[in-house]
Amino acid sequence: MTHFQVFFNWLFDNNIKTEIPKYKEDSSGNIIIPDILKYNSPITNIYIIKIFMNNPELNYYLNETMNNINLWYLEKEDLLKFIKKCVIDFRISRNSILYVNHTKNDKLFEELKKKFPLFKPYDIQLLHDLVDVSEEGNRIYASLGIDKPIKKKISKKTVKLKSKTLKEFISGNFSIVIT
């Protein structure tokens, strides 16, 4: 299970007394439950606050109580317990939370970030997605001086032709001296 699956299963079980999931391994060393309290977990304080943006009442409440620098000084365990209590009190369901898509940054994202420095990364990502879908996408890429990425299709024949034997690879990349 991923960090997110463990977190959401715990968050939406509607039982305030459920303990926060701890790290577990099976006998062969495979991770069964990852540790969501660990410092490098993808479940951060900001992520926890951000997923409730589709719920106006809870979002307003969280903005009033949590939208300050003290959010960084909270222990993660205390924040998780507080959020679970909020989910139960405000009757939030799994379907009403915001899905935050994480994507890699490419050349267009970086260029748009330079052109619009005041935009947030998710706004730039939305603009990036609109440019990719639009009919003028090629002109926008050209105006920014970027080549539009073209995905090359590779067939099985080209893979077989490109694969080399070990002897060809060694003779092509190393100088062989017979002694």
FENMOJO-V786540 format. One record per residue. RES is the residue in three letters. PSI is psi in radians with two decimals (none if undefined). Layout:
RES|PSI + RES|PSI
This chain:
MET|2.55 + THR|2.95 + HIS|-0.73 + PHE|-0.74 + GLN|-0.78 + VAL|-0.77 + PHE|-0.86 + PHE|-0.61 + ASN|-0.75 + TRP|-0.74 + LEU|-0.65 + PHE|0.45 + ASP|-0.03 + ASN|0.57 + ASN|1.96 + ILE|-0.38 + LYS|-0.07 + THR|2.29 + GLU|2.69 + ILE|2.30 + PRO|2.38 + LYS|2.84 + TYR|2.30 + LYS|2.53 + GLU|2.70 + ASP|-3.08 + SER|-0.45 + SER|0.03 + GLY|0.05 + ASN|2.45 + ILE|2.14 + ILE|-0.84 + ILE|2.06 + PRO|2.81 + ASP|1.92 + ILE|-0.17 + LEU|-0.14 + LYS|2.63 + TYR|-0.52 + ASN|0.34 + SER|2.53 + PRO|-0.19 + ILE|1.64 + THR|2.97 + ASN|-0.77 + ILE|-0.72 + TYR|-0.75 + ILE|-0.74 + ILE|-0.65 + LYS|-0.51 + ILE|-0.18 + PHE|0.41 + MET|-0.35 + ASN|-0.18 + ASN|1.78 + PRO|-0.74 + GLU|-0.88 + LEU|-0.66 + ASN|-0.74 + TYR|-0.75 + TYR|-0.78 + LEU|-0.64 + ASN|-0.68 + GLU|-0.74 + THR|-0.55 + MET|-0.12 + ASN|1.13 + ASN|3.12 + ILE|-0.35 + ASN|-0.32 + LEU|-0.61 + TRP|-0.34 + TYR|-0.06 + LEU|2.51 + GLU|2.50 + LYS|-0.64 + GLU|-0.74 + ASP|-0.71 + LEU|-0.73 + LEU|-0.74 + LYS|-0.71 + PHE|-0.79 + ILE|-0.68 + LYS|-0.73 + LYS|-0.72 + CYS|-0.74 + VAL|-0.72 + ILE|-0.78 + ASP|-0.71 + PHE|0.02 + ARG|0.98 + ILE|2.36 + SER|2.91 + ARG|-0.61 + ASN|-0.30 + SER|0.13 + ILE|2.80 + LEU|2.32 + TYR|2.11 + VAL|1.97 + ASN|2.24 + HIS|2.11 + THR|2.80 + LYS|2.64 + ASN|2.36 + ASP|-2.97 + LYS|-0.75 + LEU|-0.73 + PHE|-0.79 + GLU|-0.70 + GLU|-0.72 + LEU|-0.58 + LYS|-0.65 + LYS|-0.69 + LYS|-0.62 + PHE|1.34 + PRO|-0.34 + LEU|-0.19 + PHE|2.56 + LYS|2.75 + PRO|-0.62 + TYR|-0.50 + ASP|-0.72 + ILE|-0.67 + GLN|-0.68 + LEU|-0.77 + LEU|-0.69 + HIS|-0.80 + ASP|-0.65 + LEU|-0.66 + VAL|-0.72 + ASP|-0.58 + VAL|-0.51 + SER|2.78 + GLU|-0.49 + GLU|0.26 + GLY|-0.72 + ASN|-0.70 + ARG|-0.64 + ILE|-0.77 + TYR|-0.78 + ALA|-0.67 + SER|-0.48 + LEU|-0.10 + GLY|0.57 + ILE|2.43 + ASP|2.31 + LYS|2.26 + PRO|2.28 + ILE|2.20 + LYS|2.19 + LYS|2.34 + LYS|2.24 + ILE|2.19 + SER|2.94 + LYS|-0.53 + LYS|-0.76 + THR|-0.57 + VAL|-0.72 + LYS|-0.67 + LEU|-0.61 + LYS|-0.39 + SER|2.38 + LYS|2.77 + THR|2.89 + LEU|-0.69 + LYS|-0.73 + GLU|-0.70 + PHE|-0.79 + ILE|-0.78 + SER|-0.51 + GLY|-0.52 + ASN|-0.25 + PHE|2.62 + SER|2.26 + ILE|2.21 + VAL|2.13 + ILE|2.21 + THR|none
